[in-house]
Amino acid sequence: MSSRFLENQLLPPEYILARVVPTAQELVYGYQQRWVDDDGAVRLGEAQYALGMPQTPSVEEVALLLRDERYNVERLMYAAAKEIEAEGSPLEGEEPWRVWMFLAFSWALEHRSDYDDLMMILQILWADFGYPLEIRHLIRWVSQWPGEPPVIDSLLPQWHDYLVGMDKKYAERTACFAGGEWTPTNSG
């Protein structure tokens, strides 16, 4: 994600875990794309382990690292990527980038006051994730004239509906791994 709006911006593990516990494949993707750092990878791996989610041997090792062993994270995540590559491609609709797209858009919208032009940020994110068709109706390529209300204001209800739907999808998936006993901390 070269043009990503969060250049050097990591998503906090607390933020991620309030919405979803990523799968091993999603964790590796997020680490490779720098959405999480070494500590974040360990925290997400620990959450997977605690729920009994399937993990590659290397992701399990990441989850069980002691604080003074964190220097091993990069090596183990590289090994996990090789393990996942050997497993083959994910099913259509379950690609690991999808959870990170949801998290990135969720973060941007929740922190919209941090950005001068949120619509531009959303457009950049859309491009960074390969222009997925499922959200193209939420992207508007319209310039804002001085004094006009922001274009994003008219789209906020649709963005809210999309994010609530994705929250529900990932909460249900995570609850399946947790034996039905998991609720995201941001649900209301």
N, C-alpha and C positions, 0 to 999 in steps of 0.2 A: 504494500500500500504506500506507494511513493508520495502521493500528493495528499495523504490522509490529513484531516484537520487536526487530529490529535498528535501531531508530530511530537514525539517524546512524551506523549501523555499516556500513561498507563491507566487502565481501568482498575480501580481498587478491588481487591478480592471480596471485600465486604459488599460492594455494589453488585458484583457478579452473583455472589451467593445469595443475595436478597431476591434474585430473580430465577436463577437456574444453577444446577450443578452440571457443568459441562461434562460430556463424555470424554474418554481418553483421547479420541481422535480430535474432538473440538479443543481440548486443552493443548494438544501438540500444535494445532493450527494457530491458536491464540498466542502461544509462546513464540512460534516462528514469525508471526506477524507483529510481535512486540506489543500485543494488547496487555500482556502480563509479564512481569519480571520473574526472577528466580524465586523470590519469596511468594509471589502470587501463584506460581506454578505449584509450589509445595502446598499452599493453602487449599487450592482447588483439588489437588491430588488427595489431600487428607480428607476433604469432603466426600470425594468419590469413594475412598476406602471405607469411611465411616458408614456410608449407605450400602456398601457391598456392591457397588457398580462394577461392571467388568473393566478391568485395567490390563494394559500390557504389563509384562514383567518390569519393564523400565519405569513406567508410570507408577507402579506400586512401590518401587524403590524410592522414587521421588517423594511419594507420600510418607514414607517411613524415615526420611532423612532427619538426623538430628541437626540442630541449629549450626553446630560447628562443622557439619558436613555439606553445607549448602554449595560449596564450590563444585560439587558433583552434578548440580542440576543441569547445566548446559550439556554435559556429556550424556547424561541419562535421557534428556529430551531428544537429543539427536538419535540415540539408540531407539527410543520410542517411535520416532518418525519412521525409522527403518522397519520396525516391527509392524507398524500400521500399514506401511506401503506393501508389505508382504501379504497382508490380509485382503488387499484388493480395494476397489473403489466403493464408496458408500452408495446407498440407494438414492435414486432421484428424490430430491426434497429433503434429504438428510445430510447434505453436504456440510462439513464443519464450519464453513464460512457463514452459514445462515444464523447460527446463534450469535456470532460476533457482530453481524449486521444488526440484528435486533438490539444487542447491547449498546452498540455505537449510536444508533438512532435514539435509543432510549436515553442514553447519557446526554446527547446533544440537546434533546428536547427538554430534559429536566434541568439542564444548565444553560438554557437559551439566553438568559440575561448576560452570560459571559461573552457572547458573540455579537459583533456589530451587524452581521448579515446572516442570520440563521438559514435563510433559504439557500444561500450560496454554500453554506456548510453541508446542508442536506444534499445538494446537487453533487458536491465533491464526494461525499460518502457514497452516493448512489453510483457514481463513476468508479470509485475505488472497489466496489463490490461487483463490478461488471454489469451494471445497468439491469438488475433483476426486474423482470416483468411484473412480479407480484406487488411492487410498490410504485410502479411508474405513474399511477394515478395520483400519487401523493407528492409528486415533483412538478413544480411549475417553473418554466424558463421565462420568467417575466421580470423585467426591470421595474423597480419601484421608483416612482416620481416623488420628488420632495413634497411633503404634505399629505401624501396618500397613506392610507393604513397599510401596514406590511402585508404582503401577499400571504405570509405564513399564518396570519390571524384567521383567514378563511379556511385554512387547511387543518388547523389545530384539532377540531373535533374528529376529523378523519384519521389524523395521526394518533390521537388518543385511542380510537377504536382499534386501529392496527396493533398498537402496543399492548393494549389490554388483551387482545386475542392471542398475541404471541406469549405474553405473560402466562396466560391460562394453559396454552399448549406446553410450554416448558415446565410449568408447575406440575401438570398432570404426568408428564414424562418422568420427572424427578420423583414424584410420589410413587410411581410404579416401582422404581428401584428401592424406595424406602418402605415398601409394603403398605403404601397408602397413607403413610404418616408424615407427610412433608408439606409445609405451606410456606411459600415465599414470604419473607418478612415485609415486603412492600405491598402485599395484597391488602385490600381494604374492604 
